Amino acid sequence: MIRARHQLYIWLCLAAVLIAVIAAAPILPLDDVRAMDIPHRFAGPSAAHWMGLDNYGRDVFARLVWGGRASLAVAFGSAVLAGIAGTILGLLGGYFRGVVEVVTVRVSEVILFLPPLLLALLVITILGAGVSTLILAITILYIPNYTRVVYAATLQTASQDFVVAQEAMGTHPLTTLWRTILPNVMPPLLVQFSLTVAGAILLESGLSFLGLGVVPPTPSWGLMIRSARSALDVAPMLLVWPSVALAGTVLLLNVICDRLQDVLSPRTAAVGGAAWLRRGARGAARRRASMMPAGKVPAGKLVPEELTGDPARDLGGDLLAVEELSVAITATGRPLTQGISLRVAPGETLALVGESGSGKTLTGLASTGLLPNGLGVAEGRALFQTPGGVTDLAALDEDGMRPLRGAQISMVFQDAAAALNPVHRVGDQLAEVIAAHRPMSRPRIEAEVVELLRKVGIPDPERRARSYPFELSGGQRQRAMIAMAVANAPRLLIADEPTTALDPTIQAQILQLLEFLKQENPDMGVIFVTHNLALVHEIADTVCVMYAGEVVEQGPVAEVFAAPRHPYTAALLASVPEAGQGRLQAIPGTVPQPGRMPEGCRFAPRCDFAAEACRAPQALIEIEGGAGPDGRPRRTRCIRWREAT
């Protein structure tokens, strides 16, 4: 990394020398670019004229320096203007989509259908030749290129969990675009800038060569190449000098942008691109903390002391009661999950298990109001017990959900690398979570950040708080993600496969951490989403087995694992490797797609015990004599559970 920075400094110094020489042309002891010495035209290099004289007896070196002013002014001016306009259009279109995308991105792409040279000729014909006209024409040409690059990068970045977190905290969309999305799309922007400058220099030279660019007697590299063409046989060096200047400048710019991409990328460096955001990130947290005195709580928000009280008993002592909840595609109404019902008591850990595509994550996202765009709660309720009474989470809008999310309900995402913003330090992100719900002084926040990182087992928390996510290992990133989730002592924690992609040792450490956090906050309920049945046996109290968007079995973990009451649960348990087991029993077939659900029992096509009666819709029934230790009855969605299990 240090070597990359040193190389960048070297190339920047070379560029600075080039720009300084060109910018200082008016004060340098150069010959008049218009002065002609006809008797000595085509004279070779000499002490008085370092590069000789051209076909009109003008000093080549002076014209080369002055010509660089016109060429670079056109190239940089058009690249900067096109970059600003294209970046704004791409950010708006990629983030807001819909009509905004059509107006910004699709309209600008119309320019791509026009031949570049003909479009430039049209602008020049209407406005006349000149430097300002060239800048305008080339700017129009390159706006779509920037727009498409930024649009694609914005689409990719906007889908990341750290952007969803910004939206969940109520950050203004323009602030999210500026502080979160724009820094993440900077690397491709730099590459596009280098390509644009290089292309603009060449396009200016080509137009000037055709007599449609810079107007004589103002020199430019393109005009010098045009003049040298007629004297190629007599003085070939007249063509070499401007060509070398063009090629060298383009090469220099490309090398600088490549080095900048390495240094400024937040995934490959701890300084640079993210550094210009440090003051903004800290200033935002400081402004948020200064908006209210320490200890004062904004309306609708709760401090941790209020979260640890004994919950009201409106739900019979339960913390969360999900009743017949269905998630569907809003455009078509097609359900993805249907009739989900489950309950979580204070201090209880409920495991949601099932194959990929069963609807486990969607159920968790629906409970926190974080469903992706295009999905929504079609029916049902998610009743959550707050100190002020029962709240239907499924009926809350974003403004209503925001005070609860992060303070009373938190979620640990399965991909910590996507959930953490790569351009902000871990400590700053954790401080933002704290300040959003508990405004306090900056020193108090920093102390609490370090204490939280220490609590979740991150070594040297003072230094790690100043680290970027890519500087942490996978296990440390997951711990930092958990620290953010429990920063405000939530009453309900939803862990969406928090041990995915971690090795078994780190998995065990994460489970121990969650158990430790539960002991610290014994009233905290946990929904643990996983497909790993071994983890369920270690951490959960009750289990809810899901298949194809439905709950197929519920009950205490020990009883369900010892005596499953649904063929799918039994098949899952049989597919888990055990010591001394000869052959694993695979479940035939795959989980059906949402638009191709079978009639009646959704597991019937894969079940060896399916009968004609299974073609009818199956309800979640209670099993006689199957009540668990908490008094809740065991349930199954199988009418043949006695024969099948």
Order of alpha helices (4+ residues) and beta strands (2+ residues): alpha-alpha-alpha-alpha-alpha-alpha-alpha-alpha-alpha-alpha-alpha-alpha-beta-beta-beta-alpha-beta-beta-alpha-beta-alpha-alpha-alpha-alpha-alpha-beta-alpha-beta-alpha-beta-beta-alpha-alpha-beta-beta-alpha
